[in-house]
Amino acid sequence: MFSILDRYILKKYLGTFSLLLLLFIPIGITVHLAEKIDKILQNEVPLVEVLIYLYNFTIYFANLLFPLFLFLSVIWFTSKLANNTEIIAFLSSGVSYYRFLRPYIVGATIVCIAALVFSMYLAPKASKGFNEFAYEYLKKGKQDREQSNVFTQINDNDYIYVSYFNITDKIGSNFTLEHFEGNKMVYKISAAQIKYNEKDSTYSLFQYNKRKIGENEDILESKPKLDTVFNFDLEDLTPVNYIAETLDFTELNDFIEKEKARGSSYINRYEVVRYKRWSLPVSAYILTIIAVAVSSVKRRGGMGINLAIGIAIGMVFIFFDKIFGTMAEQSDFSPFIATWFPNIVFGILAIYFLRNAKR
């Protein structure tokens, strides 16, 4: 059963977190809009599209920084409780420190569940709208697709590679297609250039060569130009950079399994997105415990000292999250370890702080 103490702290927990979001999100929108307003006006973006973009930015921004907002909000109201000697009164009444933590854990559970639903289903749609608007109006000249060294398995037997693909001209260089049956290569197609013909969805191969692997000798075929049809799409040659961020929980799992079967070279990037959707919501528990342990002690410097410590710890957490995520995306480092490592490190830190605060 919930006591008056539980309801009081839980109300403070959820209320302060919501208030901090309501305060910081408009500030974030204002700063972002001030930075991008020149390009928006220059491109004469319709007001409706701007409003939709700001709505998507709000969700994107809140999902990205919710751990920091939660951490600061817990430090804020717990420091106020400590400065008003309310925590001392609670503990002096016979309430154990772990019993005192119970409403915090309940609050963290509510935030964790909400963050899971948010990151699994709402944030992907917002991310899609946010990125599409950004590349269409704010990042003109920049491409939202991979263009260099694209290697993809398009089915059980065929692999394609292109060293560079120009999105604007729809022309790629150093194209190859290898067809296997079992472990044996049957033929290989290569071309100095490949061009996608949007009008009829065909491809033009320049300096076309085809080598059929024979038992005794190979059969070579060459043409200056060949117009043909392939069983892959333009998206296979130029995958979208942020595609994983735009897929909900079910779609992302299916997409990753499909890309694994294809032998995609971007699996680590997709796996980082998937694991972060679990690790960030779970961080609500860890950051809550650290925040309570740091701020439940009345300090000489007052609330300012607690907030300074909280901001420092929060920034280090975000730094760890970003640096290890980037490391996994751009190397062979395990995406699972990269995304959960900040939680493991700060989980140990939470235990340490909790033991000291309990004393």
For each residue, the residues with C-beta under 8 A, 3 or more apart:
1:
2: 6 7 10 103
3: 6 7
4: 7 8
5: 8 9 90 95 100 103
6: 2 3 9 10 102 103 106
7: 2 3 4 10 11 103
8: 4 5 11 12 103
9: 5 6 12 13 103 104 107
10: 2 6 7 13 14 103 106 107
11: 7 8 14 15
12: 8 9 15 16 77 81
13: 9 10 16 17 73 74 77 103 104 107
14: 10 11 17 18 107 110 111
15: 11 12 18 19
16: 12 13 19 20 73 74 76 77
17: 13 14 20 21 69 70 73 74 107 111
18: 14 15 21 22
19: 15 16 22 23 73
20: 16 17 23 24 69 72 73 76
21: 17 18 24 25 62 66 69
22: 18 19 25 26
23: 19 20 26 27
24: 20 21 27 28 65 69
25: 21 22 28 29 58 61 62
26: 22 23 29 30
27: 23 24 30 31
28: 24 25 31 32 57 58 61
29: 25 26 32 33 54 57 58 61
30: 26 27 33 34
31: 27 28 34 35
32: 28 29 35 36 57 61
33: 29 30 36 37 40 54
34: 30 31 37
35: 31 32
36: 32 33 39 40 138
37: 33 34 40 41
38: 41 42
39: 36 42 43 137 138 140
40: 33 36 37 43 45 50 137 138
41: 37 38 44 45
42: 38 39
43: 39 40 137 140
44: 41
45: 40 41 49 50 137
46: 49 50
47: 50 51
48: 51 52
49: 45 46 52 53 133
50: 40 45 46 47 53 54
51: 47 48 54 55
52: 48 49 55 56 129 133
53: 49 50 56 57 129 130 133
54: 29 33 50 51 57 58
55: 51 52 58 59 126
56: 52 53 59 60 125 126 127 129 130 133
57: 28 29 32 53 54 60 61 126 130
58: 25 28 29 54 55 61 62 126
59: 55 56 62 63 118 122 123 126
60: 56 57 63 64 123 126 127 130
61: 25 28 29 32 57 58 64 65
62: 21 25 58 59 65 66 69 118
63: 59 60 66 115 118 119 122 123 126
64: 60 61
65: 24 61 62 68 69 318
66: 21 62 63 69 70 111 115 280
67: 70 71 280 283 284 287 314 317 318
68: 65 71 72 314 315 317 318
69: 17 20 21 24 62 65 66 72 73
70: 17 66 67 73 74 111 284 287 288
71: 67 68 74 75 287 288 290 291 310 313 314 317
72: 20 68 69 75 76 307 310 311 314
73: 13 16 17 19 20 69 70 76 77
74: 13 16 17 70 71 77 78 104 287 288 291 292 295
75: 71 72 78 79 291 294 295 306 307 309 310
76: 16 20 72 73 79 80 295 303 307
77: 12 13 16 73 74 80 81
78: 74 75 81 82 87 291 292 295 296 306
79: 75 76 82 83 295 302 303 306 307
80: 76 77 83 84 303
81: 12 77 78 84 86 87 296
82: 78 79 85 86 87 88 295 296 297 298 299 306
83: 79 80 298 302 303
84: 80 81
85: 82 88 89 298
86: 81 82 89 90
87: 78 81 82 90 91 100 296 298
88: 82 85 91 92 298
89: 85 86 92 93
90: 5 86 87 93 95 100
91: 87 88 95 96 97 100
92: 88 89
93: 89 90
94:
95: 5 90 91 99 100
96: 91 99 100
97: 91 100 101 357 358
98: 101 102 358
99: 95 96 102
100: 5 87 90 91 95 96 97
101: 97 98 104 105 289 292
102: 6 98 99 105 106
103: 2 5 6 7 8 9 10 13 106 107
104: 9 13 74 101 107 108 288 289 292
105: 101 102 108 109 285 288
106: 6 10 102 103 109 110
107: 9 10 13 14 17 103 104 110 111 288
108: 104 105 111 112 284 285 288
109: 105 106 112 113 285
110: 14 106 107 113 114
111: 14 17 66 70 107 108 114 115 281 284
112: 108 109 115 116 281 282 284 285
113: 109 110 116 117 281
114: 110 111 117 118
115: 63 66 111 112 118 119 280 281 284
116: 112 113 119 120 277 278 281
117: 113 114 120 121 122
118: 59 62 63 114 115 121 122 123
119: 63 115 116 122 123 276 277 280 281
120: 116 117 123 124 248 249 277
121: 117 118 124 125 248 249
122: 59 63 117 118 119 125 126
123: 59 60 63 118 119 120 126 127 245
124: 120 121 127 128 245 246 247 248 251 252
125: 56 121 122 128 129 246 248
126: 55 56 57 58 59 60 63 122 123 129 130
127: 56 60 123 124 130 131 242 245 246
128: 124 125 131 132 245 246
129: 52 53 56 125 126 132 133
130: 53 56 57 60 126 127 133 134
131: 127 128 134 135 144 242 245 246
132: 128 129 135 136 144
133: 49 52 53 56 129 130 136 137 138
134: 130 131 137 138 139
135: 131 132 138 139 142 143 144
136: 132 133 140
137: 39 40 43 45 133 134 140
138: 36 39 40 133 134 135
139: 134 135 142 144
140: 39 43 136 137
141:
142: 135 139
143: 135 147 167
144: 131 132 135 139 240 241 242
145: 167 238 239 240 241
146: 150 238 239 240 241 266
147: 143 150 164 165 166 167 238
148: 163 164
149: 161 163 164 265
150: 146 147 160 161 162 165 237 238 239 265
151: 159 160 161 263 265
152: 159 160 161 232 236 237 239 262 263 264
153: 158 159 261 262 263 264
154: 158 159 160 231 232 236 262
155: 158 231
156:
157: 179 180 181
158: 153 154 155 177 178 179 180 231 232
159: 151 152 153 154 177 178 180 263
160: 150 151 152 154 175 176 177 178 232 236 237
161: 149 150 151 152 174 175 176
162: 150 165 172 173 174 175 176 194 237
163: 148 149 172 173 174
164: 147 148 149 172 173 174
165: 147 150 162 170 171 172 173 237 238
166: 147 169 170 171 172
167: 143 145 147 170 238
168:
169: 166 195
170: 165 166 167 195 196 198 234
171: 165 166 193 194 195 196
172: 162 163 164 165 166 175 193 194 195 237
173: 162 163 164 165 192 193 194
174: 161 162 163 164 190 192
175: 160 161 162 172 189 190 191 193 194 205
176: 160 161 162 188 189 190 191
177: 158 159 160 188 189 190 230
178: 158 159 160 185 187 188 189
179: 157 158 185 186 187 188 189
180: 157 158 159 183 184 185 186
181: 157 184 186
182:
183: 180
184: 180 181 213
185: 178 179 180 188 213
186: 179 180 181 212 213
187: 178 179 210 211 212 213
188: 176 177 178 179 185 210 211 213
189: 175 176 177 178 179 205 208 209 210
190: 174 175 176 177 208 209 210 211
191: 175 176 194 205 206 207 208 209 226
192: 173 174 206 207
193: 171 172 173 175 205 206 207
194: 162 171 172 173 175 191 203 204 205 206 237
195: 169 170 171 172 203 204 206
196: 170 171 201 203 234 237
197: 200 201 202 203 204 227
198: 170 201
199:
200: 197
201: 196 197 198 229
202: 197 227 228 229
203: 194 195 196 197 227 228 229 230
204: 194 195 197 225 226 227
205: 175 189 191 193 194 208 223 225 226 227 228
206: 191 192 193 194 195 224 225
207: 191 192 193 222 224
208: 189 190 191 205 221 222 223 224 225 226
209: 189 190 191 220 221 222
210: 187 188 189 190 220 221 222
211: 187 188 190 218 219 220 221
212: 186 187 218 219 220 221
213: 184 185 186 187 188 218
214: 217 218 219
215:
216:
217: 214
218: 211 212 213 214
219: 211 212 214
220: 209 210 211 212
221: 208 209 210 211 212
222: 207 208 209 210
223: 205 208 226
224: 206 207 208
225: 204 205 206 208
226: 191 204 205 208 223
227: 197 202 203 204 205
228: 202 203 205
229: 201 202 203
230: 177 203
231: 154 155 158
232: 152 154 158 160 236 237
233: 236 237
234: 170 196 237 238
235: 238 239 240
236: 152 154 160 232 233 239
237: 150 152 160 162 165 172 194 196 232 233 234
238: 145 146 147 150 165 167 234 235
239: 145 146 150 152 235 236 243 264 266
240: 144 145 146 235 243
241: 144 145 146
242: 127 131 144 245 246
243: 239 240 246 247 255 270
244: 247 252 255 256 269 270 273 274
245: 123 124 127 128 131 242 273
246: 124 125 127 128 131 242 243
247: 124 243 244 251 252 255
248: 120 121 124 125 251 252
249: 120 121 252 253 277
250: 253 254
251: 124 247 248 254 255
252: 124 244 247 248 249 255 256 270 273 274 277
253: 249 250 256 257 274
254: 250 251 257 258
255: 243 244 247 251 252 258 259 270
256: 244 252 253 259 260 267 270 271 274
257: 253 254 260 261
258: 254 255 261 262
259: 255 256 262 264 266 267 270
260: 256 257 263 264 267
261: 153 257 258
262: 152 153 154 258 259
263: 151 152 153 159 260
264: 152 153 239 259 260 267 270
265: 149 150 151
266: 146 239 259 269 270
267: 256 259 260 264 270 271
268: 271 272 328 329 331 332 333 335
269: 244 266 272 273 329
270: 243 244 252 255 256 259 264 266 267 273 274
271: 256 267 268 274 275 328 335 336
272: 268 269 275 276 325 328 329 335 338 339
273: 244 245 252 269 270 276 277
274: 244 252 253 256 270 271 277 278 335
275: 271 272 278 279 335 336 338 339 340
276: 119 272 273 279 280 321 325 339
277: 116 119 120 249 252 273 274 280 281
278: 116 274 275 281 282 339
279: 275 276 282 283 339 340 342 343
280: 66 67 115 119 276 277 283 321
281: 111 112 113 115 116 119 277 278 284
282: 112 278 279 285 286 343
283: 67 279 280 286 287 317 342 343 346
284: 67 70 108 111 112 115 281 287 288
285: 105 108 109 112 282 288 289
286: 282 283 289 290 343 346 347 350
287: 67 70 71 74 283 284 290 291 314 317 346
288: 70 71 74 104 105 107 108 284 285 291 292
289: 101 104 285 286 292 293 350 353 354
290: 71 286 287 293 294 313 346 349 350 353
291: 71 74 75 78 287 288 294 295 310
292: 74 78 101 104 288 289 295 296 357
293: 289 290 296 350 353 354 356 357
294: 75 290 291 297 306 309 310 313 353 357
295: 74 75 76 78 79 82 291 292 306 310
296: 78 81 82 87 292 293 357
297: 82 294 357
298: 82 83 85 87 88
299: 82 302 305 306
300: 305
301: 304 305
302: 79 83 299 305 306
303: 76 79 80 83 306 307
304: 301 307 308
305: 299 300 301 302 308 309
306: 75 78 79 82 294 295 299 302 303 309 310
307: 72 75 76 79 303 304 310 311
308: 304 305 311 312
309: 75 294 305 306 312 313
310: 71 72 75 291 294 295 306 307 313 314
311: 72 307 308 314 315
312: 308 309 315 316
313: 71 290 294 309 310 316 317 346 349
314: 67 68 71 72 287 310 311 317 318
315: 68 311 312 318 319
316: 312 313 319 320
317: 67 68 71 283 287 313 314 320 321 342 346
318: 65 67 68 314 315 321 322
319: 315 316 322 323
320: 316 317 323 324 341 342 345 346
321: 276 280 317 318 324 325 339 342
322: 318 319 325 326
323: 319 320 326 327
324: 320 321 327 328 333 337 338 339 341 342
325: 272 276 321 322 328 329 338 339
326: 322 323 329 330
327: 323 324 330 331 333 338
328: 268 271 272 324 325 331 333 334 335 337 338 339
329: 268 269 272 325 326 335
330: 326 327
331: 268 327 328
332: 268
333: 268 324 327 328 337 338
334: 328 337 338
335: 268 271 272 274 275 328 329 338 339
336: 271 275 339 340
337: 324 328 333 334 340 341
338: 272 275 324 325 327 328 333 334 335 341
339: 272 275 276 278 279 321 324 325 328 335 336 342
340: 275 279 336 337 343 344
341: 320 324 337 338 344 345
342: 279 283 317 320 321 324 339 345 346
343: 279 282 283 286 340 346 347
344: 340 341 347 348
345: 320 341 342 348 349
346: 283 286 287 290 313 317 320 342 343 349 350
347: 286 343 344 350 351
348: 344 345 351 352
349: 290 313 345 346 352 353
350: 286 289 290 293 346 347 353 354
351: 347 348 354 355
352: 348 349 355 356
353: 289 290 293 294 349 350 356 357
354: 289 293 350 351 357 358
355: 351 352 358 359
356: 293 352 353 359
357: 97 292 293 294 296 297 353 354
358: 97 98 354 355
359: 355 356
